[in-house]
């Protein structure tokens, strides 16, 4: 059985001021840790212009709530 996945992309230029845009790998690690604390299995990575978050589609609503709490969306 395969699981559907969703990818969320957050433009680095739109990150809140309290996050260090010059260190996107640290931001990706912080996001992944925040999602993990919320019980969400996700893989976060920094790409050239954005943070990429891959997660099971079944956890999209919960992940969105965590991202709102982190002031990312």
DOMINU-225420 format. One record per residue (C-alpha): residue number from 1; residue in one letter; x, y, z. Coordinates in Angstrom, 2 decimals, padded with zeros to 5 digits, always signed. Layout:
! residues N
> num:residu:east:north:up
> NUM:a:X:Y:Z
...
! end
This chain:
! residues 73
> num:residu:east:north:up
> 1:x:+000.00:+000.00:+000.00
> 2:x:+001.36:+003.42:-000.91
> 3:x:+000.82:+006.56:+001.09
> 4:x:-000.08:+009.87:-000.51
> 5:x:+002.36:+012.64:+000.29
> 6:x:+002.04:+016.39:+000.16
> 7:x:+004.80:+018.91:-000.40
> 8:x:+004.60:+022.36:+001.14
> 9:x:+007.01:+025.02:-000.05
> 10:x:+007.72:+028.18:+001.92
> 11:x:+009.66:+030.92:+000.14
> 12:x:+012.72:+031.85:+002.19
> 13:x:+012.12:+035.53:+001.44
> 14:x:+008.75:+035.33:+003.21
> 15:x:+010.09:+033.86:+006.47
> 16:x:+009.26:+035.93:+009.57
> 17:x:+011.90:+038.40:+010.71
> 18:x:+012.69:+036.40:+013.85
> 19:x:+014.13:+033.58:+011.70
> 20:x:+017.62:+033.80:+010.22
> 21:x:+017.06:+033.74:+006.45
> 22:x:+020.80:+033.40:+005.90
> 23:x:+020.69:+029.92:+007.51
> 24:x:+017.80:+028.11:+005.79
> 25:x:+019.13:+024.70:+006.86
> 26:x:+018.68:+025.72:+010.52
> 27:x:+015.18:+026.99:+009.75
> 28:x:+014.32:+023.68:+008.06
> 29:x:+015.56:+021.77:+011.12
> 30:x:+013.47:+024.02:+013.41
> 31:x:+010.36:+023.46:+011.30
> 32:x:+010.91:+019.70:+011.24
> 33:x:+011.37:+019.65:+015.02
> 34:x:+008.20:+021.71:+015.53
> 35:x:+006.21:+019.36:+013.33
> 36:x:+007.65:+016.34:+015.15
> 37:x:+006.60:+017.84:+018.49
> 38:x:+003.11:+018.16:+017.01
> 39:x:+003.11:+014.44:+016.21
> 40:x:+003.67:+014.97:+012.49
> 41:x:+006.13:+012.92:+010.49
> 42:x:+007.77:+015.28:+008.00
> 43:x:+010.98:+015.73:+006.08
> 44:x:+012.10:+019.35:+005.78
> 45:x:+014.94:+020.58:+003.63
> 46:x:+016.23:+023.87:+002.36
> 47:x:+016.46:+024.39:-001.36
> 48:x:+017.81:+027.42:-003.17
> 49:x:+014.83:+029.70:-002.71
> 50:x:+012.47:+027.85:-000.42
> 51:x:+011.98:+025.41:+002.43
> 52:x:+010.48:+022.12:+001.24
> 53:x:+008.31:+020.12:+003.62
> 54:x:+007.21:+016.61:+002.63
> 55:x:+004.59:+014.92:+004.80
> 56:x:+001.79:+012.35:+004.63
> 57:x:-001.31:+013.96:+003.15
> 58:x:-003.34:+012.56:+006.05
> 59:x:-001.39:+014.90:+008.36
> 60:x:-001.82:+018.04:+006.24
> 61:x:-004.44:+019.70:+008.44
> 62:x:-002.43:+019.10:+011.61
> 63:x:+000.77:+020.29:+009.91
> 64:x:-000.98:+023.45:+008.77
> 65:x:-001.98:+024.20:+012.36
> 66:x:+001.62:+023.78:+013.52
> 67:x:+002.89:+026.02:+010.71
> 68:x:+000.39:+028.68:+011.75
> 69:x:+001.64:+028.42:+015.34
> 70:x:+005.21:+028.85:+014.03
> 71:x:+004.02:+031.95:+012.12
> 72:x:+005.05:+030.45:+008.79
> 73:x:+001.63:+030.54:+007.12
! end
